[in-house]
Amino acid sequence: MFGLYSSPLNMEIEGAFLSMEPYNDSLIYRRWGLLGNTERLLLRKSCSILLNPVEPVNTPKRLTHFLLVNFKKTLILEPGASKNIYITFPIEIGVFVSHGKDDFEVIDIFSFSRLKYTLYGAPSNGIICKYWESDVFLSPPDTDPWYTGCIDLKIVNDTEHMVEVSRSLFNAYSMKIYYKGNNVLMKAVMKVQSRNIAETESVNCSGKTRFKKATELYISSKLRVIGSRCIMEYGI
């Protein structure tokens, strides 16, 4: 499962095989099987290996830092109301190696979920997004941690009229992923500002102390943007 391992390492996940083995005075990392082959040579004698879910916007290529989740059921929310729902999101798995005390660098990312891209907005100025379709649940659904996680999404209708909500857009730079056993989760808030505009943001899972916070890939990679919220201005 997800967590910290010591080298050497040999494991199999859903038909994908991972290994970290001695190679002369160094280490060699290999992944082969269902998801194809990759190999990395680490010029060091030992290391710790961290396996945890990462922001699901990296495979097959890092073309965007946005994830669009389309709901299979359209939601209708009363004026001024708020409601917690649960939706799923695709899992991407990061393999990290220790670079110092409590400091890890990613060397591999893979996913068992079949993902595709979509355009949110007009062709002239829209946003390229990773696309995912999810059922809507009123209680946390059962998920397979190698394939899907759960988003606890609070939708707040800040308008004076009923609104329909059929999708939600998330920015990887604000994602905070937690895991424990067979559960991978995020928590987010979606504030509806009009019939076509909303703001979303991922938040920390306060009170979820039994869960471990996943290493944030976009921080460990030292990537930065200004702002982490999403303004959905092309329809909700």
C-alpha positions in Angstrom: 0.0 0.0 0.0 1.0 3.7 0.1 3.7 4.6 2.5 7.4 4.6 3.1 9.7 1.7 2.1 13.4 0.9 2.3 15.6 -0.2 -0.5 15.9 -2.8 -1.9 12.3 -3.0 -3.0 10.2 -5.5 -5.0 6.5 -5.2 -5.3 3.6 -5.8 -7.7 0.5 -3.5 -8.0 -2.3 -4.6 -10.3 0.0 -6.1 -12.9 2.7 -3.4 -12.6 6.0 -4.4 -11.1 8.3 -2.0 -9.2 11.8 -2.7 -8.0 14.7 -0.8 -6.5 17.9 -3.0 -6.4 21.6 -2.6 -6.0 23.6 -1.9 -9.2 27.3 -1.9 -8.7 27.8 1.0 -6.2 24.4 2.5 -7.1 20.7 1.7 -7.2 18.5 1.0 -10.2 14.8 1.6 -10.2 12.6 -0.3 -12.7 8.9 -0.4 -13.4 7.5 -2.9 -16.0 4.4 -4.9 -16.8 0.9 -3.6 -17.5 1.8 0.1 -17.7 4.9 -0.2 -19.8 8.6 0.0 -18.9 10.7 2.7 -17.3 14.2 2.7 -15.7 16.2 5.1 -13.5 19.7 4.9 -12.2 20.3 6.4 -8.8 24.0 7.2 -8.1 23.7 6.3 -4.4 23.9 3.1 -2.3 20.7 3.3 -0.4 17.5 5.4 0.0 14.0 5.4 1.3 11.2 5.1 -1.2 7.9 6.9 -0.7 4.8 5.7 -2.6 1.8 8.0 -2.4 -1.0 9.4 -4.5 -0.2 12.7 -6.2 -2.2 15.4 -8.0 -3.9 13.6 -10.9 -2.8 15.9 -13.8 0.6 14.4 -14.7 -0.1 11.4 -17.0 0.2 10.6 -19.8 1.8 14.1 -20.1 1.8 17.2 -17.9 -0.2 19.5 -20.2 -2.3 21.2 -17.6 -2.7 21.7 -13.8 -6.5 21.6 -13.9 -8.9 18.7 -13.3 -12.5 18.9 -14.5 -14.9 16.5 -12.9 -18.2 16.1 -14.7 -21.2 14.9 -12.6 -23.4 12.1 -14.0 -26.3 13.7 -12.2 -27.1 17.5 -12.4 -27.6 19.0 -8.9 -30.1 21.6 -8.0 -29.4 23.8 -5.0 -31.8 26.2 -3.2 -30.9 29.9 -2.8 -28.5 30.4 0.1 -28.1 26.7 0.7 -25.0 24.6 1.2 -24.6 20.8 0.8 -21.8 18.3 1.1 -21.6 15.7 -1.6 -19.0 13.1 -2.5 -17.5 12.6 -6.0 -14.6 10.5 -7.2 -11.3 11.5 -8.8 -8.6 9.5 -10.6 -5.5 8.3 -8.8 -2.0 8.9 -10.0 0.8 7.3 -8.0 4.1 9.0 -7.4 7.4 7.2 -6.6 9.6 9.4 -4.5 13.2 8.8 -3.2 14.7 10.5 -0.1 16.9 13.5 -0.9 17.6 14.3 2.7 15.8 14.1 6.0 12.0 14.4 5.3 12.9 15.6 1.8 11.8 13.6 -1.3 12.1 13.9 -5.0 9.8 12.2 -7.5 11.3 9.8 -10.0 8.2 8.1 -11.5 4.5 8.7 -11.8 1.9 6.2 -13.2 -1.8 5.6 -13.2 -4.2 2.8 -13.7 -7.1 5.1 -14.5 -8.0 5.8 -18.1 -7.7 9.5 -18.5 -8.3 12.0 -21.3 -8.3 15.8 -21.8 -11.0 18.2 -22.5 -11.5 21.9 -23.1 -13.4 24.0 -20.6 -14.7 27.1 -22.2 -14.4 28.5 -25.7 -11.8 27.3 -28.2 -10.3 30.7 -28.4 -9.7 31.2 -24.6 -10.7 28.0 -22.8 -8.7 25.9 -20.4 -7.3 22.5 -21.2 -8.2 20.1 -18.4 -7.8 16.5 -17.4 -11.3 15.1 -17.7 -13.0 12.8 -15.2 -16.7 11.7 -14.9 -18.1 10.8 -11.5 -21.3 9.7 -9.9 -22.6 11.9 -7.1 -22.9 10.4 -3.7 -24.5 11.6 -0.4 -22.1 9.6 1.7 -18.5 8.5 1.2 -18.4 5.8 -1.6 -16.3 2.7 -1.6 -13.2 3.3 -3.7 -10.2 1.3 -4.9 -7.1 3.3 -3.8 -5.1 2.3 -6.9 -7.8 3.7 -9.2 -10.0 6.3 -7.5 -10.2 8.6 -4.5 -13.0 10.6 -3.0 -13.6 14.3 -2.9 -15.7 15.7 0.0 -17.1 18.7 -1.8 -19.1 21.4 0.0 -21.2 23.3 -2.5 -22.4 26.7 -1.3 -25.1 28.7 -3.3 -24.3 32.3 -2.6 -27.0 33.5 -5.0 -30.7 34.4 -4.4 -32.0 31.8 -6.9 -31.9 28.1 -7.5 -28.8 26.9 -9.4 -27.9 23.8 -11.4 -24.4 22.3 -10.9 -23.1 19.6 -13.2 -19.3 19.9 -12.9 -16.5 21.2 -10.8 -13.0 22.4 -11.7 -9.9 22.0 -9.5 -6.5 23.5 -9.5 -3.6 21.1 -8.8 -1.7 23.9 -7.0 -4.2 23.8 -4.1 -4.9 20.0 -4.0 -4.3 18.4 -0.6 -4.5 14.6 -0.8 -4.8 12.3 2.2 -4.6 8.5 2.5 -5.1 5.7 4.9 -5.6 2.0 4.1 -8.1 1.8 1.2 -9.1 5.4 1.4 -7.7 8.3 -0.6 -9.5 11.6 -0.1 -9.5 15.4 -0.8 -11.7 18.1 0.6 -12.9 21.1 -1.4 -15.4 24.0 -1.4 -17.3 25.2 -4.4 -18.9 28.7 -4.0 -21.6 29.4 -6.6 -21.6 33.1 -7.4 -24.2 33.1 -10.3 -25.9 30.7 -12.6 -22.7 30.4 -14.6 -19.8 31.3 -12.3 -18.3 29.5 -9.3 -15.1 29.4 -7.3 -13.5 26.2 -6.1 -10.6 25.6 -3.7 -9.2 22.5 -2.1 -8.8 22.7 1.7 -7.0 20.8 4.5 -8.8 17.9 6.0 -8.9 19.2 9.6 -10.0 16.5 12.1 -8.7 13.7 9.8 -5.7 13.1 11.9 -5.8 9.4 11.3 -5.1 10.1 7.7 -1.6 10.8 6.4 -1.1 13.8 4.1 0.4 12.9 0.8 3.6 14.7 -0.5 2.5 17.5 -2.7 4.2 17.0 -6.0 3.8 20.6 -7.2 5.6 21.8 -4.1 8.3 19.1 -4.1 8.9 20.0 -7.8 9.4 23.7 -6.7 6.7 24.8 -9.2 4.8 28.0 -8.3 1.9 29.9 -9.6 0.1 33.0 -8.2 -3.2 31.9 -6.7 -4.6 28.4 -6.2 -8.3 28.9 -6.5 -10.3 28.2 -9.7 -12.8 30.6 -11.1 -15.3 28.7 -13.2 -16.5 31.4 -15.6 -17.6 29.2 -18.5 -20.5 27.4 -16.8 -21.1 25.1 -13.9 
